[in-house]
Every structure is written in C-alpha cells, then in structure tokens.
Amino acid sequence: MIKDMDVRCFYSPSLSIAITGGTGFIGRHFQQLSNDFTRINFGNLPPHTCIIHCAAKVEYNHTCLTENAAIDYFVFEQCKSKNHSILYCSTNNVYPMAQQCGTHTATTATEPYSLSKINGEILLRDSYRIPYGIIRIGDVFGKGQKHGNFFKALETSIAQQKPISLYGAGLKIRNYIWVNELTQSMLYLAQKLQRGDL
C-alpha cells in the first residue's frame, strides 16, 4: 500500500465528510457548505468518514493514467482500512458524444483521462467491499471557473456584441450544471451514503 499521498484533503467534523481535491474548482465550492472544513492529512481522518473523492489529474496525456490509478488505489485502500464510505467523482466523458445516457449505457474512453475514470470505477466496484456511490459529473460552470472555453467565448461575444463562433462540427451536446447545484447534490448523496440509503 502507498504509505502517504497528498490528495488535498479537507475535513468537516460537523458533517463527518471529507473531500479530496479540495483545492480544485469543485472542491473549493463544496467547502462553502460548512464553515468547519480544514485541511488534513488523509491518513489522519477519523474512521467511518464519508469521502467525496474528487482528487485526480485532469490531463489528456498518458501520465494521468498511472497517476490517477495511484491516487485511486491510495484512497480506496485507506477507505478499506478505516471503514470509510466513498462517493467517487467520475466524469460524463465516459460517454463520448452520447446522448440520453443511463447508468447501464456502455462506457468508452477516447482519451487517457476518461480511461483513468473508467478504470477507477471498475476498481472500486469490483475489488473493494466498502460502501460507495459513483457520480459522473458533467460540464460544470460557476464563479471562479478557470476552464471552459464555451463560457469564455460567450462572455467575449457579449462584451464585443458579436455572434458566438462555432468550433468543430458542433456534434457534442452539453448539459451544464451550476457548481452550487452540483455541490448540494454531492452533499445530498454523501449523506444518503452515510445513512446507508445509497
């Protein structure tokens, strides 16, 4: 087992919930749901904590495969040894170009990041006997977002009073979710997981 790894973990004693990847866009917004989130070494979390696992390298090269595998393995092993439950944050990119997807829709990876998330889902589902849920997060928007070319283009077109440009063939349909609604949903699912209702 990997002895220690910085997964940017933040813990709320009042919620008994920790989030990995807490310095990222979603993680920072999730921490706003309670005023007692503090940074903590992941290995020092109290037993039976509910983990929202967002930590991952979001890169589109092959190194993210091995790095995300190591991150997931570390987190899953800690969850097993400390009796944590886990809400695994995956991506809607496991459904490339697909519409009307359901939980039984076949997953496909067209790039390394998606493959790392598919592998993480399979590892958690098939190799660990811990309470878990998987959430496949779509396109997120909100205050402080540093990515998302669509919103940058939209802001520019409004500011310059010009039509928005279409890039590529325009085949991918996106459904955006506001980060505050996403984090509220994540909290709801984590609390259901804590109660054994998920």
N, C-alpha and C positions, 0 to 999 in steps of 0.2 A: 504494500500500500504506500502511496505517496505520503510522506510524513506531514508536510505542510505546504500550503499554496495560498497565495493572496488572491482571494476571489472577490475582493472588495465588498465584504460582508457588513451589513448594518442590521442591528437587532433592536426590536421594540419589546421590552419586558411586559408592558401592559397588554400587547396583542399576542405575545408569545410567538411572534413571526419574525423571521429574518429574511433579508433579500440579498442575494449575491448580485454582483454587477451594480452595486448601489451608487456608483459614480456615473453611470450611464444615464441617458435621457429618460428612460422609463423608471429606472431605479431611483433617481433624484425626485421624480414626481411621486413615486409610491411613498417615499419617506414623509411627504407632506400630509399623509393621512393620520399621522400620530406625532406628537411633539417629543417623544422619548426615544427615537431612533438614534443609536450611537454606533460608531464603527467598532467592530470586534473581530478578533481572530476567529475564523470559522470553527476551529477545533475547540474553542472555549465556550461554544454555545451550550446552554443547558439542555439536558435530554428532553425529548418529546417536543422540540421546537418544530413549527411548520416552516419549511424553507421554500421561498419562491426563488427558483433558480434561473436567473437572467444572465449570469456571467458567461460570456462567450466572445471569441474573436469573430468579429463580423468583417471578414475579408473574403475576397474571391480568388484566393490562391491556395495551393495545396498544403501550405504550412498550417492553415486553420484547421485542417482535418486532424492532424496529430495534436495540436494544441487544445482543440475543443474536446477531443477524446480524453486527454489527460485531465482537463478541468472536470468533465462529467464523471470520470472514474473516481477522482478525489472526492467530489461532493457525494456521489452515491455511496461510496464506502463509509464516509463519515455518517451519512444518514442511517445506514445499516447498523453501525456500531453504537450510535446514540439514540436509536429509536425515533428518529425524526421522520416526519411526513414531508412530501415534496410535491410542489407544483412546478412542473418542468415547462419552461418557456421555449417553445419551438417557433416555427415560422410558417406563414402561409406559402412561402416559396417551395415547400414540399409538394405543392400543387401547381407546377408551372403552367401558365396560360389557361388554367382550368377555371370553369365557372360552375356555380351550383354544386360546390363540393360538400360532401358529408364526411362523417367520421370513417366510413368504410371506403371512401374514394382511394384508389391506389396512389401511393406516393411515388414521386420520381424526382431525381436530382439532376439538374442541368449544370450545376456548378458546385465547387467544394463546400461552400457554407451550407447549402441545403443538404448535401450528403452528410455533413457532420451532425446536423439536427436529426435526420432520419436515423442515423446510427445511434445517437443519444436516446431517442425514443425507444428503439428496439432493445438497447442495453437495459434501460430502466424497466421496460415492460417484461422482458423475458428472463432477466438474470437476477433481479432483486425482489425480495419479498418485503417491501415496505409500502405503506400507504402512499399512493401517488395519484396525480392528475396531470394531464398534458393539455396545454393551451397553445394553439397555433396562432400566433399574433400576426395580424395583417399590417397594412400600411398605417402608421401612426403619425399624427400631427399634433402640434401644440406649441406653447410658448417655450422658447429656448432651444427649439429644434435646430440642429446644425447640419442636417442632411435633408434630402427630399427635394430633388430638382423641380418637381411639379410646383411646389409652393413658392419656390424662388422665382420660377418663370411667371407664375400667376401674380405675385407681388410686383414684378418688373413691368408686366403688361398693364397693370392697373396704374402704377406710378407714371408710366410713359404714355398711357392712354392709347395703347396699340393692341391689336389682336394677339392672343397667345399662339405660339408656334407649336406645331405638332412634330414630334421627333419619332423617327422609326415608322413602322407600319400602323401603329396605333391599335395593335391587336390585344394587348393586355388590358383587361378591365380591372380597375382597382376600387376597393371599398375602403375608405379611410375611416379611422376611429380616432376620436379626440383622446389625448393621453389621459385626461382626468376621468373619462368614462372607462378607459381600459384599466386604470389602476383601481377604480372602485370595483370593477368586475373581478380583478385579480384578488382583491381583499375578500370579496364575497365567496369566491371559490376556495380560497385558503381556509376561511372559517368553516365552510362546509366540510372540507377535508379534515380539519381538526375535530369536528363533531362525528366524523365517520359517515357523513351523508353523501360523500362523493365517490 
